[in-house]
Amino acid sequence: MDFTVDSTATAVGDVVSDLLRRHTPVWDAEFVDPGGFDTDLYASVHRAGLLALALPTDHGGDDVGLIGLHPLLRALGTAAAVTPTLGTVVAGAVATGPGAASVVAGIVEGGGHVAVAVSEPGSPLTTTPQTSLSNGRLRGTKTAVLHAQGSAALLVTTDSGAVLVDTDAPGVTLTATPSSTGWGEYTVRFDDVAVPDGRVVARDARLVRDAHRFALSAYADGVLAGALRITADHVTNRVQFGKPIATFQAVTQQLADIYVIGRSMNLAVTSAVWRMSEGLDADRDLSIAAYWLAAEMPSTLRTMTHLHGGVGVDITYPLHRYASIVKDLARLVGGPTARLDELAESSMLAAELAESVEEGI
């Protein structure tokens, strides 16, 4: 494994860092878009050309793979920025077919966005979609679809692959669902929706699911890093008994635990995207990242809130933004039990495969 950041990822990181220095993300009640996101920041991301990074060069993109998108996704999390960038760049990364790539390129060029629909009722991040695509007709229900309202298209996983569907197509119904952040989250129903042949993104829905899991995990990795930075600044500058509370043994122990959680999350995400970029199976690393997000990050944010004292629960204090995002992300990936079950299943399959290979030898 070589986790050295290449020149492309470095350049992407520099561009997005400069953009975020010039634009302070807005939050919740300040969202001016009915889709529930920071429209000004998203427009800035579009103007900077970041939405087109993953698109093929013959469709106006830069043909940057997921490993090059990692700094973008992580930086948005670090700033607690709420935009539909995740879904749009995922669509650009997986839409390799001429028809689908052309559709996504048109959306990106116009400053629109794509929402990713993977989860289903009772089955978050499902590996076996019940949403059906048969004879060019789409039927089913998707849950936890971020920023579906106002999107130009929906990237939908089905039992026959993944397709792009116009959000305003006849038969598509959006229902808003509550969230901790106030970001736009929807349940989407497809009632006999027509899907042209050129809208097929991938014959294997796992391609979209894996890219979506990576995007959520990379963003979450950044959220944790941003929250840790705020917490470290607070405990360094808050003085009690004549000393910064960061020097107290109990505080340093809790910060050490937070650091371990952060490094573990970052390792899982980095390993996953490296494997994906090398054409290797990244399922176990993606499963670990999703489990870590669901099982460890909520309690870690509670610890950070505790270290802030009373100010930590103030909804106008920045840490509240990070805590709210983590609550929603943990729910989006299905919670710790679902992700642990998936991780256990993938480990059993890997063991069975290794055993069969050994017997074959």
Secondary structure, 3 states (H helix, E strand, C coil): CCCCCCHHHHHHHHHHHHHHHHCCCCCHHHCCCCCCCCHHHHHHHHHCCCCCCCCCHHHCCCCCCHHHHHHHHHHHHHCCCCCCHHHHHHHHHHCCCHHHHHHHHHHHHCCCCEEEECCECCECCCCCCCCEEECCEEEEEEEEEECCCCCCEEEEEECCEEEEEECCCCCEEEEECCCCCCCCEEEEEEEEEECCHHHEEECCCHHHHHHHHHHHHHHHHHHHHHHHHHHHHHHHHCEECCEEHHHCHHHHHHHHHHHHHHHHHHHHHHHHHHHHHCCCCCHHHHHHHHHHHHHCHHHHHHHHHHHCHHHHHCCCCHHHHHHHHHHHHHHHCCHHHHHHHHHHHHHHHHHHHHHHHHHHC
